[in-house]
């Protein structure tokens, strides 16, 4: 759980604020009922700040994320709440990285704690199949760079967001940067594969590519069924999807 969760918490708090007709800010509580704060929320008027009186509350933190069914979750597998819908958050003071103007930005990397079953694994195949397209890759000091890309090192989350703001569109795994792209209004193709249904944490503004194989959903440990299901998303599907939206 990480930045993407906190961006979704902004969207959830705003939905609660609207439901209360703007009666006052909403406090975000942890699983023990204690008010939380996060740097991403500092300028969000709808979220109560420390010491500020709240008109309502939501519970959203590690161990009580609203899209996870904890009763059915096991150490090997997450269970999703299929009635959950993500709402766009908001990001402030994000610049625009001119290096990415006109480029198609890829981010193949997953955070260290992510399930290996979230990885598409056909990034180099995509680039090799369409070398005429202006590919770029976000990265840091540990990045394994793909061949045939413009390298765009970004030392922080804010720097990565500045790259996203400038690009033609991005191709991303389900995760923190896809939530950031939604918050920034950035066009993105998001690879959900078999891991999670896009209806749970996806956004209608994005192209969400998934494989409906319920037996492959949510696995936190390597799972052969996930690897097989991912093969159903070919590089051609990404190009076709972008072309249909006239992004190319």
N, C-alpha and C positions, 0 to 999 in steps of 0.2 A: 504494500500500500504506500502511496506517495503523493506527489504533487497532483496527479490526476484526480485522486480522491478529494483533495482539498478544493480543487476547481469545481467538482461536482457538488461539494457541500455548499459552495456559493450559490449555485443554481437552485439547490433544494431550499436553502434559506430564503431566497428571493420568492420562490413559489409559496412558501409559508407566509411571507410578508404580504404578498398579494391576496392570499386567502383571508388574511386579517384586515384587508382594505387599508394597508399602510398605517395601522394603529401605532406602530412603533417598531424598533429594530428587533431582530430575532437572535436569541442566543443559541450557540451550538454547544451541545453537551457531550461529554464522553460517556462511556458505558457505566460510570459510577455516578452520573448526574452532575458532574462538575463542569463549569463553563470552560470552554477552550478558546484559544486565540491562535492565530497563524499569521505570518507576515503577508501572505497573499490577500488577507482579508482587511488590511489596515484601512484601505480607502473604499471599502464596500459599505455604503451608507445603511444598507438593510441589515447588516450584521452588528449585534451589540458588542461594544468594546468593553474592556475591563472596567468595572465600576459603573457602567451605564445600565440604566433600567431597561429591561426587555419586555416587549409586549407578548412574546410567545417564544417557543423553543423547538428545536429539533435535536435528535440524538444522532450523531454522526462522528465516529472516530474509529481508530483501530479496535477491532473486536466487535464493532457494531455498525458496519457499513450497510447501508440500506439495500444494496443490490445482492448481498450474500445471504443465503439461507443457512444460518449457522447450525440449526438442528440437524440438517442433512449433510453438512460438510464433515469430511473426515481428514486425517492427516495426509492422505493420498490425493484427495479430490475436493475441489470447491463445488458447492451446489449454488446455483444462481436463483434469485427471485425473479421469475419471468414477468412479474407485474411491475417491475421497476422501470422507470424511464429517466434517462439522464437529461438534465437541463443545462444549457450553456452557462459557464461561469463568465468571469471578466478579468482581464489583466490590464494593469496600469503601467504607464511609463516605460513602454516597450518601444525601442527605436526600430529603425529599418536598416538592415545590413545590405548595403548596395552590392556587395559581392554576389548576392543570390538573385539579382534581378534577371527575370526571364528564364531562370533555370528550373529544372524539375528536381526537387530535393528528395533524397532517399535517407532513411534512418533505419538501417537493418539491425542496429544493436538493441539488446534488451538489458534492463538493469539486472544486476547480479542475482537478485532474489526472485526474478520472474520465472515462471514455469518454462521449461524448454519447449513445451508444446505450443507456445505462442509464436515460435519462429517459423516463418515461411520457408526460408532457405534457398530461394531461387533468384536472389537479387542479381548475382553475376550473370545468370542466364538471361535475365531481363535486359541488362545493359548490352550484352553481346548480341542479342537478337535485334536490338534497335540502336545501333551505334550512332545513328544520325541525330538522335535526340540529345538535348543539352542536359545531361545527367550531372548531378552534384550529390555529394554525401556530407552529411553532418558528422562531426566526430570530435574526439578529444585525444589526449596523449596515449590512451590505450586502444584507440580505434584500429581495427584491421581494415585498411582501405581497400575498396573494390578497384578493379582495373577500369579505366576508361571514364573516370569521374573527375569533376572539379572538386578538389578537397576544400571543405569549409570547416576548419576547426572552430569550435565554440566552447569557451571555457566555463560557461555557466548556463543555467536554465534560461535566464533572460537573454543571453547571447544567442542561444538556439532559437528562441522565439523571434528575435530580430531577423534571423535568417528566414524563418517561415513567413514573416510578413512581406518579404520582398520576392519570394519565389513565384513561379508560374503556378505550380501546385506541388503538393508533397505526397509521397507514398510512405505510409507509416504503419507500424504494428499498432494494435490496440494497446493504449497506454497513455502515459502522461502527456506526450507531445500531441497525440490526437485530441485530447481534451483541450490543450493549449490552442491548437489550430481552430477548434470550434469557438473558443472564447475570443479569439482574435479575428474571426470571420475569414479564415484562410481556407482555400480549397484543398481538399485532401482525399486521397483514396486510402481507406483504412482496411488493413488486412486482419479480419477476425478469424478467418479459417474455421476450424471446428471447435475452437476453444470456448467461445462465448457467443451467444446470439447478439447481433447488432441492436436488436430491440432493447437490450438491457443497458448498454453503455454507449451506444452509437448516437449519431446526430443525423437528422434528415438533410442537413446541408452538405454532408459528405457522401462519397460513394463508399458504401460498406460492403466488402466482399467476404462472404461467409460460406461455409459448407454445413449443411444441416445434417449432422451425424450426432444425435443425442448421446450415444454411447461414448463419444470422444470428447464431450464437453467437460471442462473444468479440471482435468488431470494436472496435478502438481508435480508428478513424477513422470519420467519418460514413458510414453505409451505408444505402442506400434499403431494403433488405430488412428491416432492423431496424425502421425507421419503419413499414413496412407491417404487420409482425408485431405491433407494439405496439397497433395499432388493434383487435386481437382482444380486448383487455382493456377492456371498457366499464365506465363508472361503476356500472352496474347489477350487475355481477359482484361488485364490492366490497361493496355493500349486501347482496346475496344471501348472500355468504360470511359476513359478520358476523351476519346473521340466523340462519343455520343453526347457528352456534355459540352463539346466544342472547346475543350481545354488545350487541345493540340493545334 
